[in-house]
Structure formats: C-alpha cells, structure tokens
Amino acid sequence: MAAPMGDNAAIFVREFELKNSAVLRINQYEIGDVGCVVWDAALVFSSYIQTEDFTKSYGDLNTKRVVELGAGTGIVGLTSAVLGAHAFLTDLEDFVPLMDSNIKTNEHHIKGSAGAKALKWGDSIDDTTLQGPDFIFISDCIYYGESLVPLVDTITLLSDKHTHVIMSYEKRTSGNKPELERKFFQLIEKKFTVHPIGLERQDEVYRSEDIHLIHFMKR
C-alpha cells in the first residue's frame, strides 16, 4: 500500500528528544505502507549517531553528506541534519510529501541541511548529490524479498571506498524474514566488508538485543 496523499491523510505525531534537548516532531500516517511510521530500529539508529562511540569510530557528522535510503518518515536523516550533516532523505515518490512535511516541521532544529528526493532502488542515478556520500544510512529495509537485489545494487552504486554504510534492522523470526535476512547478507558480503556494532557501543537507553546495527565498507 502506498503512502496516503493530500490533506485527507490522517496524521499522528511521534516526539523524539535528542541529546542536545531538541525535540523532533515526526509526522506519521495512520494508514499506509510500513514506511509511514517510526519503527524502533530507526530510534536505535538515531540515538546511536548521537553517541561518543559513533563520533570516535566514524567521525563528526557536522558538514558531512548523508544519504538515507528507504527513509520513510526521515527520522534518521533528520537527526543527522540536526547534528550538522547535509542530509538527503530518499524513498519512493509517494513518501516525498511525508519527508518534506517532517523537514518543514523540524527545520528550526536543523544546523546542516535536509532535502527529500524520490529514489527507486535499482534505477540508474544521475543525481550527483547522492553519489559518493560520506555516509549512507539504512533503517529496517530488509522487508520485501523483491527489493533485496535492487537495494544492494543501489548501495553499491552510490557508495565509494570512503563511504560509511550503516544499517539498523530488527531481527524478525516470523514467516520468510530469517531467509530474507540471510539472502541480504549473502548479497552484501560479496561487495562490502561487514562489521556488527555491538550492543555495548550503542546508546544506553535506545538499544535492544532484537535490533542490530551493522557497518559496511566497500571492498
């Protein structure tokens, strides 16, 4: 199901307080695809990029170029923009209005910049602002089997040797989810080194044994 559009879309708000005391107000749709709401894996990710461990391991986000794939509400990219990054929130065309609304709602907190762009995984990418970023962020996108190859292709196309690719995902055991996870890592390990970010390195509050953070670098 696509994201609902227009003034008739029912919206509810999720507040998320950052370590600098800024409170992000994230608009979510009551009806729509899985990308219409904030998932716990995105909160864990958004919290981790504010930690000392992230800064020591991967550098300060200030002035860095960040591309968020499958952004949905855009909370991870928005958090990076508040921290000073130049963030590009990307998802399917249907999600651009939702991402735009969340950028506008929170623009007074943004120290870097944030913009929403339509991007379909697997398509060719001519937009040079998305190519070779400092960071690619991905949260909870191992969900549909038909999207795995296009997702890995897009990560590969956008990244270069210096790009830090960081992904969060919630481990799910129902249905075909374990097989999807296995297939994703089988694909990504052909082109990237894979390094788990241990629970002990994550935020003390927003972390869970069921939610994993992984760092990739291009081989």
C-alpha positions in Angstrom: 0.0 0.0 0.0 1.4 3.4 -0.9 1.7 6.3 1.4 -1.6 8.3 1.6 -1.5 11.7 0.0 -3.2 15.1 0.3 -5.0 16.9 3.1 -7.2 13.9 3.9 -4.3 11.8 5.2 -4.8 11.1 8.9 -1.6 12.1 10.8 -0.3 11.4 14.2 2.9 12.7 15.7 5.8 10.9 17.4 8.1 13.1 19.5 11.8 12.2 19.8 14.1 14.1 22.2 17.8 14.4 21.1 20.7 14.6 23.4 21.0 18.4 22.7 17.4 18.7 24.1 15.9 19.4 20.6 12.6 17.6 20.3 11.8 16.3 16.8 8.1 16.1 15.9 7.7 13.3 13.4 4.5 13.2 11.4 3.3 9.7 10.7 0.3 8.4 8.7 -2.3 6.3 10.4 -2.9 4.3 7.1 -0.2 3.3 4.6 2.9 1.3 3.9 5.4 0.3 6.6 7.4 3.4 5.9 4.7 5.7 7.1 5.6 5.3 10.8 8.7 5.4 13.0 10.0 2.0 13.9 12.1 1.1 16.9 15.1 0.3 14.7 15.1 4.0 13.5 15.1 5.2 17.1 18.0 3.0 18.0 19.9 4.3 14.9 19.0 7.9 15.5 20.2 7.5 19.1 23.5 5.8 18.1 24.6 8.6 15.7 24.5 11.0 18.7 26.9 8.8 20.8 30.6 9.3 21.5 31.2 5.9 20.1 29.8 6.9 16.7 31.9 10.1 16.6 35.1 8.2 17.6 34.5 5.4 15.2 33.3 7.3 12.1 33.8 11.0 12.7 31.7 14.0 13.4 28.5 14.4 11.2 28.9 18.1 11.0 29.2 19.2 7.3 29.2 15.6 6.2 27.0 14.4 3.3 24.4 11.8 4.3 22.1 9.8 2.1 19.3 7.9 3.8 17.8 5.1 1.8 14.2 4.0 2.4 13.8 6.9 4.7 10.0 6.7 5.2 9.4 9.4 7.8 13.1 10.5 7.5 13.8 10.5 11.2 17.4 9.2 10.9 18.3 11.6 8.2 16.7 14.5 10.1 18.6 13.6 13.2 21.9 13.8 11.2 20.8 17.2 9.8 20.2 18.5 13.3 23.8 17.3 14.1 25.1 19.4 11.2 25.0 17.0 8.3 23.8 17.8 4.8 21.2 15.0 4.6 19.3 13.7 1.6 16.2 11.7 2.6 15.2 9.3 -0.2 12.4 7.0 -0.7 9.7 6.2 -3.3 7.9 9.2 -4.8 4.8 8.6 -2.6 6.8 9.2 0.5 8.3 12.6 -0.6 5.4 14.6 0.8 5.8 12.9 4.2 9.5 13.5 4.3 9.0 17.2 3.2 6.5 17.7 5.9 8.9 16.4 8.6 11.7 18.6 7.3 9.5 21.7 7.4 8.1 20.8 10.9 11.6 20.5 12.3 13.6 23.0 10.2 14.2 25.3 13.2 16.4 22.5 14.7 18.4 21.8 11.6 22.0 23.0 11.7 23.1 21.4 8.4 20.5 20.9 5.7 17.9 18.4 4.7 16.1 17.7 1.4 13.7 15.0 0.3 14.2 13.1 -3.0 12.4 10.3 -4.8 14.6 7.3 -5.4 13.6 3.8 -6.5 16.2 1.2 -5.7 17.7 -0.4 -8.7 17.2 2.6 -11.0 20.1 4.4 -12.6 21.1 7.5 -10.6 22.1 10.7 -12.4 21.8 12.9 -9.4 25.5 13.7 -8.4 24.4 15.0 -5.0 23.6 11.4 -4.0 26.7 9.8 -5.3 29.8 9.1 -3.1 28.4 10.5 0.2 30.3 10.3 3.4 27.5 8.2 4.9 24.7 6.0 3.7 22.1 5.3 6.4 19.5 2.5 6.1 17.0 1.6 8.7 14.8 -1.6 8.8 14.7 -2.1 5.0 15.1 -5.9 4.9 11.4 -6.5 4.5 10.4 -7.4 1.0 12.2 -10.2 -1.0 11.8 -8.4 -4.3 13.7 -5.4 -3.0 16.8 -7.1 -1.8 18.8 -7.1 -5.1 17.7 -3.5 -6.0 18.7 -2.3 -2.5 22.2 -3.9 -2.6 22.6 -2.6 -6.2 21.7 1.0 -5.1 24.0 0.9 -2.0 26.8 -0.3 -4.3 26.1 2.3 -7.0 26.0 5.2 -4.5 29.0 4.3 -2.3 32.7 4.6 -2.9 35.7 3.5 -0.9 35.3 6.2 1.8 31.6 5.8 2.3 30.5 4.5 5.7 27.3 2.5 5.1 25.4 1.9 8.4 22.2 -0.1 8.7 19.9 -0.9 11.5 17.3 -3.7 11.4 15.0 -5.6 13.8 15.6 -9.3 13.8 12.3 -11.0 12.9 11.7 -14.7 13.1 8.2 -15.0 11.6 7.4 -16.1 8.0 10.2 -15.6 5.5 12.0 -12.9 7.4 15.0 -15.1 8.5 15.5 -16.1 4.9 15.4 -12.5 3.7 18.0 -11.5 6.2 20.3 -14.4 5.1 19.9 -13.5 1.5 20.6 -9.8 2.1 23.9 -10.5 3.9 24.8 -13.1 1.3 24.5 -10.4 -1.4 26.1 -7.5 0.6 29.1 -9.5 1.7 30.1 -10.0 -1.9 30.8 -6.3 -2.3 31.3 -5.0 1.3 33.1 -5.8 4.5 30.6 -6.3 7.3 31.2 -5.2 10.9 28.5 -5.5 13.6 28.2 -2.6 16.0 27.9 -4.3 19.4 25.2 -3.6 21.9 27.8 -2.3 24.4 28.7 0.5 21.9 25.2 1.7 21.4 23.1 4.3 23.3 22.4 3.2 26.9 18.7 3.8 26.6 17.7 3.2 23.0 19.1 -0.2 22.3 17.7 -3.7 22.2 19.0 -7.3 21.7 16.5 -7.6 18.9 17.8 -4.6 16.9 21.1 -4.8 15.2 23.4 -2.1 13.9 25.9 -3.0 11.1 28.7 -1.1 9.4 29.7 -1.8 5.8 32.6 -0.6 3.8 33.1 -1.2 0.1 35.7 -3.9 -0.8 
